[in-house]
Amino acid sequence: MAGHTHFDESLEEYLEAVYRLEREGPGVTTSGLAAELGVAPASVSGMLKKLAEGGYLEYRARGEAKLTDRGLAVGVRVMRRHRLAELLLTELLGMPWDKVHDEACRLEHAISAAVEERLIVVLGNPKVCPHGHPIPPADLSEPDRPGIKLASLKPGDAARVIDVIEDVPEMLRYLDSIGMRPGAEVDVVECAPLGGPVTVTNTRGRHAISIELARLITVVPEAAAKLQTA
């Protein structure tokens, strides 16, 4: 993209990460952003100060950050293009869902407004990415985020998977192998004590899912799922 510098891409990546952590993660901190972006905490602190000076976010010395309207517009734009790129790669190019996150991270900076509009038409105005995460509306309104974590369910509960962790390829390959993609229906058979696994059954059989992974899978309990699809 003409005039799109390395600093522009870095700015976009930071604002996208802040957007994601604000809405889909535990909140925004310097350490959380460093882990999300794979950079040193000191680098994060310096960049957050620059973004605050530019009016993109509010930044406090303790490391907390919150997007301003200006920063939200950029974060939403980049996240939309990232998730549209993931759909392009999976639905039109046939790439496995465990390989598209990193590729979309590269493409998101090169997609123009015109290409974004065309992708929306070609992909049928999608609302979620291949991993089930919402594509933020262009009007900056908050997307609907239903569901609870699989780890919150109890034996005897039934639910439908709506989204899964998107940036750990090994976990995505494992979830795919046991049929735990968005839309899959599961029944909870057992919840082991003391942080043990959650055992579920689905069309692929019986599976013991670690509590750590069960906290990264969002589901809609059966009653709510039926209401949503009625």
Summary of the structure (lengths in Angstrom):
residues: 230
radius of gyration: 18.7
end to end distance: 44.1
largest distance: 56.4
contacts: 691
relative contact order: 0.10
helix: 46%
strand: 17%
